[in-house]
Structure formats: structure tokens, C-alpha cells
Amino acid sequence: MTVKLKNIRPGVLIIADAKLRLDPGETFETDALSPQMESALSAGRLARMDGRDDKPREESTSSAEPRREDITDLTPAEAISRIGVEKDPDKLKAHLTGEKRRTVIDALKKRLTEVKVALADLVAVLRTDLSDPQGELFTDDVLSRCILKGVYRLARDLELSLSVVNGEVVPEPEGETRELLFLLGQIHACQVMRAQTANAFSFSSGDKRVDKTKQPEHWAGLEEDLKAVYKQRLSEIKPGAAASPEDYIITPGGLAPVIYDQGSELEL
């Protein structure tokens, strides 16, 4: 019997024994489940799309009150499948408090790590993007602040629901959204360095000269370059979106001044 399956992970799923590479949300059909397919199903990475597992529940609840969001009445396979598509960390934590089955608990804990990402992990990546792996230019607190400002800016620009809860970005930004967040973090880091180098000095002694007065200009130039990249990527993801309030100002073209000489007559 042909079975239709879907990758419900937020990332690429590799099924080596079937020589499959599945993008997020990609579906495929198979006549037989391989061992790795069965493992992915039980771990909540794959979901059946033939509806066979859902029909009994639909029939049993059709005449009753609306079904509650509770996984304790589901089989382990059904519970793990639902956990694999859940993106709300609060719901996952609520399920975790009342769950006693070890396989389902493991799936809940794993999914929790997937839907939220620690701010410290984002800071580490941002530090790499800024070529400051040793922390010589930025402290963790400064980069955390840059990420935090980027989260709220990105949520506004893309009209997403992003927030920082207990030191974690919820839900976890993925793909191009994540890269946009790092771009915003770099932009805010440049603004920090502009402020830090605003009083840079020039010093000379004999044949030696140290001139740091160009640092603010260099950081400002990098900031503008990063802003241009951010605007381009933002427009690709969401055409018509503006990366700053100034972008919403419409400047019509083809305008020319009209000059009237004193005493001239107009023909009506």
C-alpha cells in the first residue's frame, strides 16, 4: 500500500537508507517504510498524510464537544506526530507537565529545543559575523542588546510574532529570517562602535603617528552597506516592505519648477 509522508521538521531531513533529502514541508510517497522512515515517524520528524491515523479521532469527537488540545489520550506515535508540528513553547511545556510516557517526554524536550533558541547562541554567531571571536571589541551584554533590538525591529518589518522570553527568542527564527536578524545585530553593533569611537584621537611623536579619527567614518560606512543588504533581502522576502520610516516617503519623479516673470500675463 502506498503511504504519503511529509517532512514536518523546520529544517532539511535526510533519510539515508531511502536516498531522500526532504526540504521543510516536502511530501513524498513510498510503497514500504524503511527503518529510518519508521524512526523518523516515531520521533515526530515525518507525518503521515493519508489521514489514516486521524479518522478514528474525527469520528469519535464529531458528536462530542470540541476536542481539547491534549495529547495524553493519543497513542505515542500520534502524540509525537502532533508535537513535531507544534511551535508554541508554552503548549509544549504544558504537555510536558502531565506526560508520563518516556518516548513522548523525549519528543517534547527535543521539540522545545527546536522552537526556541538561547540568546547566548545568537550572540556567539553574531560575534563571528563581526569578526570578533575573542571579544576584543564587543562584550556579551552589548551584543545581547544588539540582538534584542533586532528582534523587535524584525518582528515589525516582517509582521511576525517574535519576542525574547527568559533569555530565549520565541519562536526560533529560521532560514532567511534568522539571517536578517543577524544583519540587524551587525547594524546595531556598528552604531555602538560609532558612539565608542566618536572621540577617537590623532597622535604623533617623532616619526610615529597614530590616527584613529577615521574610525567613526569607517563604522558608519559599514553600517550603510549592511543597511542596503538588509533592505534588499527584506524586499525579496516581503515585497513592498520598508526597512525604515523614511522608506515610506513617496517622491514623485518628473517635477520641474515653474517660474513666473513679474508683470507677465497668463493666457487662460
Wavefront OBJ file of the C-alpha trace (Angstrom):
o trace
v 0.000 0.000 0.000
v 1.308 3.430 -0.943
v 1.937 5.734 2.014
v 2.264 9.522 1.713
v 4.651 11.144 4.187
v 5.655 14.739 4.917
v 8.738 16.320 6.478
v 7.388 18.341 9.420
v 10.767 19.456 10.738
v 11.752 23.124 10.367
v 14.920 22.018 8.571
v 16.101 19.595 5.908
v 15.541 15.906 6.687
v 17.892 13.240 5.315
v 16.677 9.632 5.037
v 19.854 7.856 4.043
v 18.518 4.343 3.576
v 15.959 5.659 1.054
v 18.354 8.177 -0.536
v 15.957 11.053 0.194
v 16.646 14.693 1.009
v 13.455 16.443 2.086
v 13.045 20.191 2.418
v 10.742 21.527 5.171
v 7.141 20.669 4.286
v 8.097 18.424 1.347
v 5.971 15.306 0.806
v 6.697 12.005 -0.906
v 5.089 8.618 -1.478
v 6.515 5.184 -0.770
v 5.292 1.606 -1.043
v 7.230 0.454 2.015
v 8.586 2.168 5.105
v 12.328 1.896 5.547
v 13.820 1.581 9.059
v 14.875 5.241 9.047
v 11.401 6.299 7.880
v 9.856 4.407 10.793
v 12.354 6.026 13.156
v 11.567 9.497 11.765
v 7.840 8.828 12.187
v 8.233 7.783 15.809
v 10.491 10.784 16.520
v 7.999 13.249 15.038
v 10.145 14.221 12.063
v 7.791 12.680 9.500
v 3.984 12.704 9.470
v 1.569 10.508 7.529
v -0.561 12.430 5.053
v -3.052 9.676 4.169
v -5.268 10.590 7.131
v -5.494 7.005 8.335
v -4.446 7.864 11.877
v -6.793 10.827 12.127
v -10.082 9.238 11.035
v -10.896 7.395 14.295
v -10.392 10.555 16.322
v -12.543 12.609 13.979
v -15.378 10.074 14.190
v -15.202 9.771 17.968
v -15.264 13.522 18.509
v -17.685 14.557 15.773
v -20.736 14.267 18.040
v -18.999 15.356 21.219
v -17.741 18.730 22.362
v -14.745 20.251 20.553
v -11.540 18.279 21.141
v -9.164 19.752 23.681
v -5.503 20.235 22.870
v -4.469 17.243 24.967
v -2.051 14.535 23.874
v -2.456 12.190 26.838
v -5.333 10.366 25.099
v -3.315 9.850 21.905
v -1.079 6.931 21.104
v 2.663 7.654 21.443
v 3.051 7.801 17.653
v 0.116 10.211 17.291
v 1.334 12.375 20.176
v 4.861 12.572 18.765
v 3.480 13.466 15.331
v 1.496 16.364 16.795
v 4.460 17.510 18.882
v 6.554 17.691 15.726
v 4.408 20.497 14.271
v 3.777 22.437 17.482
v 5.541 25.824 17.548
v 4.253 27.261 20.836
v 6.773 26.587 23.639
v 4.136 27.279 26.310
v 1.912 24.483 24.964
v 4.872 22.122 24.795
v 5.739 22.887 28.418
v 2.109 22.340 29.429
v 2.123 18.928 27.719
v 5.385 18.088 29.447
v 3.964 18.622 32.953
v 1.268 15.982 32.529
v 3.075 13.485 30.326
v 4.378 10.189 31.735
v 5.428 8.263 28.623
v 9.188 8.352 28.182
v 9.205 8.450 24.375
v 6.705 11.317 24.327
v 8.640 13.193 27.024
v 11.827 12.868 24.992
v 9.995 14.170 21.898
v 8.647 17.140 23.897
v 12.070 18.054 25.231
v 13.618 17.771 21.784
v 10.917 19.912 20.205
v 11.361 22.557 22.913
v 14.995 22.921 21.920
v 13.930 23.342 18.294
v 11.280 26.054 18.754
v 13.345 28.329 20.962
v 16.925 29.417 20.689
v 19.043 30.794 23.525
v 20.102 34.414 23.174
v 23.652 33.363 24.044
v 23.762 31.142 20.938
v 22.720 34.071 18.734
v 25.357 36.260 20.363
v 28.046 33.689 19.523
v 27.043 33.655 15.844
v 26.816 37.463 15.735
v 30.292 37.728 17.233
v 31.597 35.517 14.419
v 29.876 37.671 11.782
v 31.535 40.749 13.302
v 34.980 39.101 13.189
v 35.325 39.435 16.961
v 35.693 35.810 18.166
v 37.878 36.778 21.138
v 35.547 39.519 22.387
v 38.051 42.312 21.899
v 35.515 44.802 20.507
v 32.156 43.795 21.988
v 31.039 42.370 25.313
v 28.287 39.758 25.501
v 25.964 42.318 27.087
v 26.432 44.729 24.192
v 25.773 42.064 21.556
v 22.759 40.790 23.510
v 21.364 44.302 23.372
v 22.012 44.426 19.615
v 20.144 41.139 19.124
v 17.287 42.306 21.329
v 16.836 45.490 19.305
v 16.981 43.438 16.121
v 14.239 41.051 17.302
v 11.675 43.810 17.749
v 12.725 45.569 14.536
v 12.457 42.351 12.530
v 9.077 41.500 14.051
v 7.796 44.889 12.913
v 9.264 44.757 9.409
v 8.055 41.228 8.646
v 4.884 41.486 10.744
v 5.915 38.426 12.757
v 5.364 37.449 16.361
v 8.881 37.426 17.835
v 9.820 38.039 21.448
v 12.548 37.365 23.987
v 11.331 35.279 26.933
v 13.694 34.252 29.742
v 16.734 34.865 27.575
v 15.342 32.970 24.587
v 13.973 34.152 21.232
v 10.495 32.681 20.728
v 9.737 31.251 18.258
v 13.140 30.418 16.845
v 13.867 32.432 13.678
v 14.768 30.167 10.777
v 16.391 30.460 7.375
v 16.408 33.923 5.841
v 14.555 35.370 8.840
v 17.441 34.312 11.063
v 19.974 35.859 8.686
v 18.026 39.121 8.672
v 18.188 39.142 12.472
v 21.978 38.804 12.341
v 22.161 41.638 9.804
v 20.193 43.876 12.167
v 22.503 42.841 15.000
v 25.523 43.885 12.940
v 23.877 47.209 12.091
v 23.251 47.982 15.764
v 26.804 46.888 16.613
v 28.129 49.418 14.080
v 26.054 52.118 15.786
v 27.630 51.148 19.112
v 31.129 51.447 17.643
v 30.313 54.811 16.104
v 29.457 56.060 19.572
v 32.558 54.494 21.137
v 34.931 55.949 18.548
v 33.337 59.397 18.338
v 36.160 60.849 20.483
v 38.959 59.000 18.674
v 42.208 60.926 18.585
v 45.202 61.547 16.354
v 48.658 61.322 17.937
v 52.164 61.777 16.572
v 55.594 61.518 18.187
v 58.702 61.911 16.115
v 58.386 59.664 13.098
v 55.439 57.738 14.569
v 51.846 58.735 14.030
v 48.576 57.160 15.182
v 45.375 58.448 13.621
v 42.074 56.980 14.828
v 39.866 59.844 13.742
v 38.623 57.911 10.698
v 37.151 55.069 12.758
v 33.653 56.579 13.135
v 33.554 57.169 9.381
v 34.549 53.565 8.652
v 31.926 52.157 11.033
v 29.307 54.450 9.509
v 30.212 53.221 6.031
v 29.906 49.586 7.115
v 26.552 50.378 8.721
v 25.210 51.843 5.478
v 26.427 48.844 3.487
v 24.697 46.462 5.906
v 21.507 48.516 5.766
v 21.495 48.258 1.980
v 21.865 44.464 2.174
v 19.090 44.289 4.774
v 16.722 46.341 2.637
v 17.417 44.176 -0.410
v 16.824 40.900 1.434
v 13.745 42.294 3.172
v 12.220 43.289 -0.168
v 12.890 39.796 -1.533
v 11.103 38.124 1.380
v 8.284 40.646 1.628
v 7.901 42.863 -1.452
v 6.697 46.339 -0.590
v 8.052 46.246 2.961
v 10.025 49.261 4.137
v 13.145 48.876 6.244
v 12.798 52.320 7.864
v 10.134 55.025 8.263
v 11.888 57.112 5.611
v 11.277 54.370 3.044
v 7.555 55.028 3.221
v 8.002 58.574 1.840
v 6.945 58.666 -1.816
v 8.970 61.034 -4.002
v 7.267 61.600 -7.371
v 9.501 61.990 -10.371
v 9.379 64.344 -13.336
v 8.912 67.503 -11.258
v 10.193 70.837 -12.581
v 9.928 74.354 -11.141
v 7.537 76.850 -12.709
v 8.969 80.360 -12.886
v 6.784 83.414 -13.456
v 8.283 86.749 -14.502
v 6.955 89.817 -12.760
v 4.333 91.550 -14.888
v 3.826 88.618 -17.228
v 0.357 87.801 -18.402
v -1.147 84.361 -18.355
v -3.331 83.113 -21.174
v -6.454 81.470 -19.836
l 1 2 3 4 5 6 7 8 9 10 11 12 13 14 15 16 17 18 19 20 21 22 23 24 25 26 27 28 29 30 31 32 33 34 35 36 37 38 39 40 41 42 43 44 45 46 47 48 49 50 51 52 53 54 55 56 57 58 59 60 61 62 63 64 65 66 67 68 69 70 71 72 73 74 75 76 77 78 79 80 81 82 83 84 85 86 87 88 89 90 91 92 93 94 95 96 97 98 99 100 101 102 103 104 105 106 107 108 109 110 111 112 113 114 115 116 117 118 119 120 121 122 123 124 125 126 127 128 129 130 131 132 133 134 135 136 137 138 139 140 141 142 143 144 145 146 147 148 149 150 151 152 153 154 155 156 157 158 159 160 161 162 163 164 165 166 167 168 169 170 171 172 173 174 175 176 177 178 179 180 181 182 183 184 185 186 187 188 189 190 191 192 193 194 195 196 197 198 199 200 201 202 203 204 205 206 207 208 209 210 211 212 213 214 215 216 217 218 219 220 221 222 223 224 225 226 227 228 229 230 231 232 233 234 235 236 237 238 239 240 241 242 243 244 245 246 247 248 249 250 251 252 253 254 255 256 257 258 259 260 261 262 263 264 265 266 267 268
